[in-house]
Amino acid sequence: MLFKVSSTTDAKKLGYAVFNSLKENGRETTLQAVGAGAVNNAIKGSIIARGLAAPQGGELKITPAFVDLNTDGQERTAVQLKVNWN
């Protein structure tokens, strides 16, 4: 599942959404963010999801990467966080 994160995204809600997605689907979830505020919220959301998984014995692995996007004819670089439940 792909979550597109913005600077106005509620990090707490994002964290719960990521946790629930991983818990229900058992797959990798990706957070994609463009801009400093969006990246900040993506990091916070992944930290919150990790905190939710820990009491259940889950460990989240978070792998960051850059990805090039073509948005409205413009090339942009986004940060992607791949989150896996281990």
TORKE-946488 format. One record per residue (C-alpha): residue in three letters; x, y, z. Coordinates in steps of 0.1 Angstrom, whole numbers, plus 5000, padded with zeros to 4 digits. Layout:
ALAXYZ
...
This chain:
MET500050005000
LEU501250354992
PHE500650655015
LYS501250995000
VAL502351215028
SER502051605028
SER503151875052
THR499551885065
THR499251515072
ASP498451425108
ALA501451215118
LYS499551035146
LYS496750935122
LEU499350825096
GLY501150615122
TYR497950435131
ALA497050385094
VAL500550235086
PHE500350005117
ASN496849885107
SER497849835071
LEU500849625081
LYS498849435107
GLU496049345083
ASN497949295051
GLY501249165065
ARG503049335036
GLU505249615029
THR503849965032
THR505450265015
LEU505350625026
GLN506150884999
ALA506851245007
VAL508051554988
GLY509351855008
ALA510751895042
GLY507451915061
ALA506151605044
VAL509351405051
ASN509151515087
ASN505551385090
ALA506451055072
ILE509350995097
LYS507051075127
GLY504350855113
SER506750565109
ILE508050615144
ILE504550605158
ALA503750285139
ARG506950135153
GLY505850225188
LEU502450065182
ALA504049735169
ALA506549695197
PRO504149585224
GLN502849315201
GLY506349175196
GLY506649335161
GLU509749515149
LEU509349745119
LYS512149775094
ILE512250115077
THR514250155045
PRO514650505030
ALA515150584994
PHE514950864968
VAL512650824939
ASP512151054908
LEU508551154901
ASN507051334871
THR504251554884
ASP502451784860
GLY505351774836
GLN507851854863
GLU510551624877
ARG510551604914
THR512551394939
ALA510551224966
VAL511651044997
GLN510150695001
LEU510150505033
LYS509550135029
VAL508149995061
ASN508149615067
TRP506849425097
ASN509449175110
